């Protein structure tokens, strides 16, 4: 249960929240380029990004290692094409949730992004999305050298925000990330889809806009 009147800061995940979903055409392109069977590709893509998200390796190295799991030679041109398709897949933004965020900000609520995001993607998205610099906080994993759902990232975020944990609401699509946020004392909302979760979120935050 979310207590909206206690909320002083709203943090939003990027992928599958601010970016409503990964572009399926780009995913198809990555699958085709890799030569890996689709279900195997998806499983390994989702489960092998920790070091990449944490800023330890760049995009070319990530894709070189990814392909190497299947004994595929990751030549630079192929890895660059995979990297570019990956970035494009996370580029579309949900204007409605951005509008809600800035409505909250104008009403006095702090807003921020808390997302696992590789360094090159973080730099790229900050260049092309003019709304990102207008957020009060940008907590991007590769720039912090830590990733969700590790406890230290939530501890670091709360220190930077300097608000009571229970006054911070975090919205993320992954239950394990919300569970970790709640263990830190934050409020949390699992964002299942735009169609299902946005009306709930907007209704919950309505008292903050008065």
Long-range contacts (C-beta under 8 A, 24 or more apart in sequence): 2-169, 2-187, 2-189, 2-204, 3-166, 3-187, 4-204, 4-205, 4-206, 4-207, 4-208, 5-207, 5-208, 6-166, 6-167, 6-187, 7-109, 7-167, 7-168, 7-169, 7-187, 7-205, 7-208, 8-109, 8-110, 8-163, 8-164, 8-167, 8-168, 9-109, 9-110, 9-111, 9-112, 9-136, 9-137, 9-161, 9-163, 9-167, 9-168, 9-169, 10-101, 10-104, 10-109, 10-110, 10-111, 10-112, 10-168, 10-169, 10-171, 10-205, 11-111, 11-112, 11-113, 11-114, 11-137, 11-139, 11-157, 11-168, 11-169, 11-170, 11-171, 11-186, 12-97, 12-101, 12-111, 12-112, 12-113, 12-114, 12-171, 13-113, 13-114, 13-115, 13-170, 13-171, 13-172, 13-173, 13-174, 13-177, 13-191, 14-90, 14-113, 14-115, 14-117, 14-125, 15-90, 15-115, 15-116, 15-117, 15-173, 16-173, 16-191, 17-94, 17-97, 17-171, 17-172, 17-173, 17-191, 18-93, 18-94, 18-97, 18-98, 18-113, 19-90, 19-91, 19-92, 19-93, 19-94, 20-92, 20-93, 20-94, 20-97, 20-194, 21-193, 21-194, 22-89, 22-90, 23-88, 23-89, 23-90, 23-91, 23-92, 26-85, 26-86, 26-88, 26-89, 27-89, 29-85, 30-82, 30-85, 30-86, 30-89, 33-78, 33-81, 33-82, 33-85, 34-66, 34-67, 34-70, 34-72, 34-82, 35-70, 35-72, 36-67, 36-70, 36-72, 40-70, 44-69, 49-116, 49-118, 50-147, 52-118, 52-142, 53-116, 53-117, 53-118, 53-141, 53-142, 53-147, 54-141, 54-142, 54-145, 54-146, 54-147, 55-118, 55-119, 55-141, 55-142, 55-143, 55-144, 55-145, 58-118, 58-119, 58-120, 59-83, 59-86, 59-87, 59-118, 59-120, 59-121, 62-118, 83-120, 86-121, 87-120, 87-121, 87-124, 90-121, 90-125, 91-125, 91-128, 93-129, 93-131, 94-194, 94-198, 96-194, 96-198, 97-194, 97-198, 97-201, 98-131, 100-201, 100-202, 100-205, 101-135, 102-131, 102-134, 103-209, 104-205, 104-208, 104-209, 105-134, 105-135, 105-136, 107-208, 107-209, 107-210, 108-208, 109-208, 110-136, 110-137, 110-161, 110-163, 111-135, 111-136, 111-137, 112-136, 112-137, 112-138, 112-139, 112-161, 113-137, 113-138, 113-139, 113-140, 114-139, 114-148, 114-153, 114-157, 114-170, 114-172, 115-139, 115-140, 115-141, 115-148, 116-141, 116-147, 116-148, 117-141, 117-142, 118-142, 119-143, 137-161, 148-172, 148-174, 148-177, 148-180, 149-174, 149-176, 149-177, 149-179, 149-180, 150-180, 151-180, 151-183, 151-184, 154-180, 154-181, 154-183, 154-184, 154-186, 155-184, 158-184, 158-185, 158-186, 171-201
